[in-house]
Amino acid sequence: MKKTLLLASAALFAASLSTSAADVVTDTTLTYDFVKAGAPALTFVKANCKVPFYAFEKEGKDDSKRQDYVGLEVDAAFSAASGLPTEWHVWSRNNPRMNSTIYDDGFRAGSDRNIVVDGVSKGSKVVFFYKSTSTDAAKQKLVYASSASSLTKASVNGKALENAVSTISSGDTINIVSADYKNGTKDAGYLAVLAYNGVIVSKVVLIKNDKDTLTYDFAKAGAPAQLANLNRNNNNSGKIFVYESSADGKTDRHAQDFKGYTGDSLAIAKGLPSECHVFQRSNRITQYLTSYGIKVSADKQWAIDGLDADDQVQIFYSTTETDEAKKNIKYATGASTGTVATLGDSKDAIKNGDVIKSGDVITITSATMTDNKGNLNGAIAFQAYKNMLIEKVVITKRTASTAAGIQDVAVKAANANATVYNLAGQKVGADYKGVVIKNGKKFVQK
């Protein structure tokens, strides 16, 4: 009976030591979603205008009566916090609703649609500040769209604007010559412009008279909350070595000026992990955080630390760069960092200069770098280029599973000096003969 229990115990012990690919489990996932973190700091509330504006439309309805114009809810506390006026006079026709399409570069048209500015009268002035991402030259400018039924006449630089024909450049001052439209018995003068897909309106200025100016700064209102900066070196995180193909031949340079964000309550509220392990060299990532991700303002190297063997890293990014050599990030980890990694399904170590596509899985096979306190703090570096947007970084911390009650037994890689056990779970030496367990596997020691 005792022998049977002993063998059963040994079998259970052997099973607890067995480590295979299936035993490796995800311990922690750190997701640095910079697009989400760069979203506007405030939640905008939708308001429906409910005024039957008439405006030119692209589908040939030159004088269409439309009632589905939407803007923002007028709220004193909200407006004060966002920098928007409490008096609302800017409306977008139909979807996308203005409350859901204001970002740190302004209000995005999303598709061809009319924008209306109401509350105007004779002598009022309106100025649109905008840019366009459209590649179609015919759709890069605003088009005057105040139809005949709007009873509005306007000019730019003394030249009358013609419905569906005249274009308006960013910064042009539109002078209201007349605005006689009435909503019931109430004066409700307005003008309309057609914004094509790709147009981003950063600001609208309404000068109702010489003393009453309302500035709708969408770029400011859509900016994310300002996160505090963190200097990695000042946080006692240790050295980072990066590969550099510099003219002076320093291909394994020790760089200390990597900057990330402080993991305070604001960063956590924006959905970022409390521990920052993503850093840009020289530039502050908090300074360039936008609703598109982190803008890479110049060719810069980045570092990701806090890594150990079996951990995985994914970097998601996009770019508007046309230079093929700078469309993808490249691996740039200095040899002195002591990190070895593989890319995707490859078993070969990734080399400096190798291209890393957006979303590629980088698996750490070994990491030896420590921080200034002696704790393991493996790191990798990559080269990013101007015009890139770093959208998201995912660090998956992976550990080998261990049986309940047995600690520090699981191993991540075969260790030639690992402890050897017999089937009873007892430590044995090199002179022991018979079936033994080493590195979680059974074999015969002769």
C-alpha positions as CSV (number, residue, x, y, z in Angstrom):
1,M,0.0,0.0,0.0
2,K,2.8,2.4,1.0
3,K,4.6,1.5,-2.3
4,T,1.5,2.2,-4.3
5,L,1.1,5.6,-2.7
6,L,4.7,6.4,-3.2
7,L,4.5,5.6,-6.9
8,A,1.3,7.6,-7.3
9,S,2.9,10.5,-5.5
10,A,5.9,10.3,-7.8
11,A,3.7,10.2,-10.9
12,L,1.9,13.4,-9.7
13,F,5.2,15.1,-9.0
14,A,6.5,14.1,-12.4
15,A,3.3,15.5,-14.0
16,S,3.7,18.8,-12.1
17,L,7.2,19.2,-13.5
18,S,6.2,18.5,-17.1
19,T,6.6,21.7,-19.1
20,S,5.5,21.9,-22.7
21,A,4.3,24.6,-25.1
22,A,0.8,23.8,-23.9
23,D,1.8,24.5,-20.3
24,V,3.0,28.1,-21.0
25,V,0.2,30.4,-19.9
26,T,-0.4,34.1,-20.3
27,D,0.3,35.7,-17.0
28,T,-0.2,39.4,-17.7
29,T,-1.0,41.5,-20.7
30,L,-0.1,45.2,-20.7
31,T,-1.9,47.1,-23.5
32,Y,-0.7,50.6,-24.3
33,D,-3.5,51.8,-26.5
34,F,-2.3,55.3,-27.4
35,V,-5.2,56.0,-29.8
36,K,-7.6,55.5,-26.9
37,A,-5.4,57.4,-24.5
38,G,-5.3,60.3,-27.1
39,A,-9.1,60.6,-27.3
40,P,-10.6,63.9,-26.3
41,A,-10.4,64.6,-22.6
42,L,-14.1,65.4,-22.4
43,T,-17.3,63.5,-23.4
44,F,-19.2,65.6,-25.9
45,V,-23.0,65.6,-25.7
46,K,-25.1,65.6,-28.9
47,A,-27.6,68.3,-29.7
48,N,-30.1,68.4,-32.6
49,C,-30.6,71.7,-34.2
50,K,-34.2,71.1,-35.4
51,V,-34.1,74.1,-37.8
52,P,-35.1,73.5,-41.4
53,F,-31.9,74.8,-43.1
54,Y,-31.8,74.9,-46.9
55,A,-28.5,74.1,-48.6
56,F,-26.9,72.8,-51.8
57,E,-26.2,69.1,-51.8
58,K,-23.8,67.1,-54.0
59,E,-26.6,64.8,-55.3
60,G,-28.1,67.6,-57.4
61,K,-30.6,68.9,-54.8
62,D,-29.6,72.5,-55.3
63,D,-32.1,73.8,-52.8
64,S,-32.8,71.0,-50.3
65,K,-34.5,71.5,-47.0
66,R,-32.7,69.6,-44.3
67,Q,-33.6,69.3,-40.6
68,D,-31.0,66.8,-39.4
69,Y,-28.2,69.1,-38.4
70,V,-26.4,68.2,-35.2
71,G,-23.8,69.9,-33.0
72,L,-22.9,70.0,-29.3
73,E,-25.0,70.5,-26.2
74,V,-24.7,74.0,-24.8
75,D,-23.4,73.5,-21.2
76,A,-21.6,76.1,-19.2
77,A,-19.4,73.6,-17.3
78,F,-18.6,71.6,-20.4
79,S,-17.9,74.6,-22.5
80,A,-15.6,76.2,-19.9
81,A,-13.6,73.0,-19.6
82,S,-13.2,72.5,-23.4
83,G,-12.7,76.1,-24.3
84,L,-15.8,76.2,-26.5
85,P,-18.4,79.1,-26.4
86,T,-21.6,78.4,-24.5
87,E,-23.5,79.8,-27.4
88,W,-23.6,77.2,-30.2
89,H,-23.8,78.2,-33.9
90,V,-21.9,75.4,-35.7
91,W,-23.8,72.4,-37.1
92,S,-23.0,69.4,-39.2
93,R,-25.6,67.7,-41.5
94,N,-26.5,64.2,-40.5
95,N,-23.8,61.7,-39.4
96,P,-21.1,61.7,-38.2
97,R,-22.3,63.7,-35.3
98,M,-20.0,66.5,-34.3
99,N,-19.8,65.2,-30.7
100,S,-18.2,61.9,-31.9
101,T,-15.9,63.4,-34.6
102,I,-13.9,66.1,-32.8
103,Y,-10.3,65.2,-32.3
104,D,-7.0,66.9,-31.5
105,D,-6.7,68.2,-35.1
106,G,-10.3,69.3,-35.4
107,F,-13.7,68.2,-36.6
108,R,-13.5,65.5,-39.3
109,A,-16.1,65.6,-42.0
110,G,-15.9,61.9,-42.5
111,S,-17.8,62.0,-45.8
112,D,-19.2,64.7,-48.1
113,R,-21.5,66.8,-46.0
114,N,-22.8,70.3,-45.3
115,I,-21.7,72.4,-42.4
116,V,-23.9,75.3,-41.3
117,V,-23.0,78.4,-39.2
118,D,-26.2,80.1,-38.0
119,G,-26.8,83.2,-35.9
120,V,-25.5,85.5,-38.6
121,S,-26.9,88.8,-39.9
122,K,-25.8,91.5,-42.3
123,G,-22.3,92.6,-41.4
124,S,-21.3,89.3,-39.6
125,K,-18.1,87.5,-40.6
126,V,-17.3,83.8,-40.6
127,V,-13.8,82.3,-41.0
128,F,-13.1,78.5,-41.5
129,F,-9.7,77.1,-40.7
130,Y,-9.2,73.7,-42.1
131,K,-7.0,71.2,-44.0
132,S,-7.7,68.3,-46.3
133,T,-6.2,64.8,-46.4
134,S,-8.0,64.1,-49.8
135,T,-5.8,63.3,-52.8
136,D,-8.5,64.6,-55.1
137,A,-7.6,68.3,-55.8
138,A,-11.2,69.0,-56.7
139,K,-12.3,68.1,-53.2
140,Q,-9.7,69.7,-51.1
141,K,-11.5,73.0,-50.5
142,L,-14.8,74.0,-48.9
143,V,-17.6,74.9,-51.4
144,Y,-20.1,77.7,-50.7
145,A,-23.4,75.9,-50.3
146,S,-26.0,78.5,-49.1
147,S,-28.9,77.8,-51.5
148,A,-31.3,80.5,-52.7
149,S,-33.9,79.6,-50.1
150,S,-31.4,80.4,-47.3
151,L,-31.8,84.1,-48.3
152,T,-28.1,84.6,-47.6
153,K,-25.7,86.5,-49.7
154,A,-22.0,86.6,-48.9
155,S,-18.6,87.7,-50.3
156,V,-14.9,87.1,-49.9
157,N,-12.5,89.9,-50.7
158,G,-15.4,91.9,-52.3
159,K,-16.3,89.0,-54.7
160,A,-19.8,87.6,-54.3
161,L,-19.9,83.9,-53.5
162,E,-21.9,81.7,-55.9
163,N,-23.8,78.7,-54.6
164,A,-22.2,75.3,-55.5
165,V,-19.5,77.1,-57.5
166,S,-17.3,79.3,-55.2
167,T,-14.6,77.7,-53.1
168,I,-13.4,79.0,-49.8
169,S,-9.8,78.7,-48.7
170,S,-8.7,78.1,-45.1
171,G,-8.6,81.5,-43.3
172,D,-10.8,83.3,-45.8
173,T,-13.1,85.9,-44.2
174,I,-16.6,85.4,-45.4
175,N,-18.6,88.7,-45.2
176,I,-22.3,88.3,-44.8
177,V,-24.0,90.8,-47.2
178,S,-27.5,89.8,-46.2
179,A,-29.2,87.0,-44.2
180,D,-32.9,87.4,-44.2
181,Y,-34.0,83.9,-43.4
182,K,-36.6,83.5,-40.7
183,N,-37.5,80.4,-38.7
184,G,-41.1,81.1,-38.1
185,T,-41.1,84.7,-36.9
186,K,-37.5,84.5,-35.5
187,D,-34.5,85.8,-37.5
188,A,-32.2,82.8,-38.2
189,G,-29.7,83.9,-40.7
190,Y,-27.1,81.3,-41.6
191,L,-24.6,80.2,-44.3
192,A,-23.7,76.7,-45.4
193,V,-20.5,75.2,-46.9
194,L,-20.0,71.7,-48.4
195,A,-17.0,69.9,-46.8
196,Y,-15.8,66.9,-48.7
197,N,-14.5,63.6,-47.2
198,G,-11.0,64.2,-45.8
199,V,-11.6,67.8,-44.7
200,I,-10.7,68.5,-41.1
201,V,-12.0,71.8,-39.7
202,S,-9.7,72.9,-36.9
203,K,-11.5,76.2,-36.0
204,V,-14.5,78.3,-36.9
205,V,-14.7,82.0,-36.0
206,L,-18.0,83.8,-35.9
207,I,-17.8,87.6,-35.6
208,K,-21.4,88.5,-35.0
209,N,-20.5,92.2,-34.7
210,D,-17.4,94.2,-33.9
211,K,-17.7,93.4,-30.2
212,D,-19.0,89.8,-30.2
213,T,-16.6,87.1,-31.5
214,L,-17.2,83.4,-30.9
215,T,-14.3,81.1,-31.5
216,Y,-15.0,77.4,-32.0
217,D,-11.6,75.8,-31.5
218,F,-12.3,72.2,-32.3
219,A,-8.6,71.2,-32.2
220,K,-8.3,72.5,-28.7
221,A,-11.6,71.0,-27.5
222,G,-10.6,67.6,-29.0
223,A,-7.2,67.5,-27.4
224,P,-6.5,64.7,-25.0
225,A,-5.7,65.2,-21.3
226,Q,-2.0,66.2,-20.8
227,L,-0.1,63.3,-19.3
228,A,2.9,63.9,-17.1
229,N,6.3,63.0,-18.5
230,L,8.7,60.3,-17.1
231,N,12.4,60.2,-17.8
232,R,13.3,56.5,-17.8
233,N,16.9,57.0,-16.6
234,N,15.8,59.2,-13.7
235,N,13.4,56.4,-12.7
236,N,16.5,54.2,-12.0
237,S,15.6,51.9,-14.8
238,G,19.1,51.2,-15.8
239,K,20.9,51.5,-19.1
240,I,19.5,51.0,-22.6
241,F,21.9,50.1,-25.5
242,V,20.7,50.8,-29.0
243,Y,22.1,49.9,-32.4
244,E,23.1,52.9,-34.4
245,S,24.5,53.0,-37.9
246,S,26.2,56.3,-37.3
247,A,29.1,57.9,-39.1
248,D,31.3,57.6,-36.1
249,G,30.8,53.9,-36.0
250,K,29.0,53.7,-32.6
251,T,26.8,50.8,-33.4
252,D,26.1,49.9,-29.8
253,R,25.4,53.2,-28.0
254,H,24.4,53.6,-24.5
255,A,21.4,56.0,-24.5
256,Q,19.8,57.4,-21.4
257,D,17.3,59.9,-22.7
258,F,14.3,57.7,-23.2
259,K,11.0,59.3,-22.1
260,G,7.5,57.8,-21.4
261,Y,4.6,58.8,-19.2
262,T,4.1,58.9,-15.4
263,G,1.8,56.1,-14.4
264,D,-0.5,58.3,-12.3
265,S,-4.2,58.4,-11.8
266,L,-4.8,60.4,-15.0
267,A,-2.8,57.9,-17.1
268,I,-4.8,55.0,-15.6
269,A,-8.0,56.9,-16.3
270,K,-7.0,57.1,-19.9
271,G,-6.7,53.3,-20.0
272,L,-2.9,53.1,-19.9
273,P,-1.1,50.6,-17.6
274,S,0.2,52.0,-14.3
275,E,3.7,50.8,-15.3
276,C,5.2,52.5,-18.3
277,H,7.4,50.3,-20.4
278,V,7.2,52.2,-23.7
279,F,9.7,55.0,-24.3
280,Q,10.7,57.3,-27.1
281,R,14.3,58.5,-27.3
282,S,14.7,62.3,-26.6
283,N,11.2,63.3,-27.4
284,R,8.4,63.0,-24.8
285,I,5.7,60.6,-25.9
286,T,3.2,62.6,-23.9
287,Q,4.0,65.7,-26.0
288,Y,3.0,63.9,-29.2
289,L,0.0,61.9,-28.0
290,T,-2.9,62.4,-30.3
291,S,-6.2,60.7,-31.2
292,Y,-4.4,58.9,-34.0
293,G,-1.6,57.6,-31.7
294,I,1.8,59.0,-30.9
295,K,3.2,61.1,-33.7
296,V,6.8,60.4,-34.5
297,S,8.0,63.9,-35.3
298,A,11.5,62.9,-36.5
299,D,13.5,59.6,-37.0
300,K,13.7,58.4,-33.5
301,Q,14.5,55.2,-31.6
302,W,12.2,53.7,-29.1
303,A,12.7,51.2,-26.2
304,I,10.4,48.7,-24.6
305,D,11.7,47.4,-21.2
306,G,10.4,45.2,-18.4
307,L,10.9,42.1,-20.5
308,D,12.0,38.5,-19.6
309,A,12.4,35.3,-21.5
310,D,9.1,34.1,-23.2
311,D,7.5,37.5,-23.1
312,Q,6.0,38.8,-26.3
313,V,5.8,42.3,-27.8
314,Q,3.5,43.6,-30.6
315,I,3.8,47.1,-32.0
316,F,0.9,48.5,-34.0
317,Y,1.6,51.5,-36.2
318,S,0.8,53.3,-39.4
319,T,2.5,55.9,-41.6
320,T,1.9,58.4,-44.4
321,E,5.5,58.1,-45.5
322,T,6.1,57.5,-49.2
323,D,9.8,56.5,-48.9
324,E,9.8,52.7,-49.0
325,A,12.9,52.6,-46.7
326,K,11.0,54.4,-44.0
327,K,7.6,52.8,-44.1
328,N,8.3,50.1,-41.5
329,I,10.0,50.2,-38.1
330,K,13.2,48.3,-37.8
331,Y,14.8,46.3,-35.0
332,A,17.6,48.3,-33.3
333,T,18.6,46.6,-30.0
334,G,22.2,47.1,-29.0
335,A,24.3,43.9,-28.3
336,S,25.2,45.1,-24.8
337,T,21.5,45.1,-23.9
338,G,21.8,41.3,-23.8
339,T,18.4,40.6,-25.4
340,V,17.8,37.9,-27.9
341,A,14.5,37.7,-29.7
342,T,12.7,36.0,-32.6
343,L,10.1,37.4,-35.0
344,G,6.9,35.6,-35.8
345,D,7.3,31.9,-36.5
346,S,11.0,32.2,-37.1
347,K,13.4,30.3,-34.8
348,D,16.3,32.5,-35.9
349,A,17.3,35.5,-33.7
350,I,16.1,38.8,-35.2
351,K,18.9,41.0,-36.4
352,N,19.4,44.7,-36.2
353,G,17.8,46.4,-39.3
354,D,15.2,43.6,-39.7
355,V,11.8,45.0,-40.6
356,I,9.0,44.6,-38.1
357,K,5.5,44.9,-39.6
358,S,2.6,46.4,-37.7
359,G,1.3,43.7,-35.3
360,D,4.3,41.3,-35.8
361,V,5.0,39.1,-32.7
362,I,8.4,39.6,-31.2
363,T,9.2,36.8,-28.7
364,I,12.0,37.3,-26.2
365,T,14.2,34.2,-25.9
366,S,16.6,35.6,-23.4
367,A,17.0,38.9,-21.5
368,T,20.0,39.7,-19.2
369,M,19.8,43.5,-18.6
370,T,19.1,44.7,-15.1
371,D,17.9,48.0,-13.7
372,N,19.9,50.1,-11.3
373,K,18.6,48.1,-8.4
374,G,19.8,44.8,-9.8
375,N,16.3,43.6,-10.9
376,L,16.0,41.8,-14.3
377,N,14.7,44.4,-16.8
378,G,15.2,43.1,-20.3
379,A,14.7,45.6,-23.2
380,I,14.4,45.8,-26.9
381,A,14.7,48.9,-29.1
382,F,13.3,49.8,-32.5
383,Q,13.8,52.5,-35.1
384,A,10.8,54.6,-36.0
385,Y,10.6,57.2,-38.7
386,K,9.0,60.6,-39.1
387,N,5.3,60.5,-40.3
388,M,4.7,57.3,-38.3
389,L,1.9,57.0,-35.7
390,I,2.6,54.5,-32.9
391,E,-1.0,53.3,-32.2
392,K,-0.6,50.5,-29.7
393,V,2.0,48.4,-28.0
394,V,1.0,45.1,-26.4
395,I,3.4,43.3,-24.0
396,T,2.4,39.8,-23.1
397,K,4.1,38.5,-20.0
398,R,4.4,34.7,-20.3
399,T,5.4,32.2,-17.6
400,A,5.6,28.4,-17.4
401,S,2.7,26.9,-15.4
402,T,3.5,25.2,-12.0
403,A,1.5,22.7,-10.0
404,A,-0.3,23.9,-6.9
405,G,2.0,24.0,-3.9
406,I,5.2,23.6,-5.9
407,Q,7.0,26.9,-6.5
408,D,9.9,27.8,-8.7
409,V,10.0,24.4,-10.4
410,A,8.9,25.4,-13.9
411,V,11.6,26.3,-16.3
412,K,11.4,28.3,-19.5
413,A,14.4,26.6,-21.3
414,A,16.5,23.5,-20.8
415,N,19.1,24.0,-18.1
416,A,22.1,21.7,-18.3
417,N,22.7,22.3,-14.6
418,A,19.1,21.7,-13.5
419,T,18.4,19.6,-10.4
420,V,17.8,15.9,-11.1
421,Y,15.0,14.0,-9.2
422,N,14.2,10.3,-9.0
423,L,10.6,9.1,-9.4
424,A,10.0,9.6,-5.6
425,G,10.6,13.3,-6.1
426,Q,14.0,13.1,-4.2
427,K,17.1,15.0,-5.4
428,V,19.8,12.7,-6.8
429,G,23.3,13.2,-8.0
430,A,25.1,12.5,-11.3
431,D,26.0,9.0,-10.0
432,Y,22.4,7.9,-9.6
433,K,21.4,5.1,-12.0
434,G,17.8,4.7,-13.3
435,V,14.8,6.7,-14.4
436,V,15.2,10.4,-13.4
437,I,13.4,13.7,-14.1
438,K,15.4,16.7,-15.3
439,N,14.0,20.0,-16.8
440,G,10.6,18.5,-16.4
441,K,11.3,15.5,-18.6
442,K,11.9,11.8,-17.8
443,F,14.9,9.9,-19.1
444,V,17.2,7.0,-18.1
445,Q,20.5,8.0,-16.4
446,K,23.2,5.4,-16.8
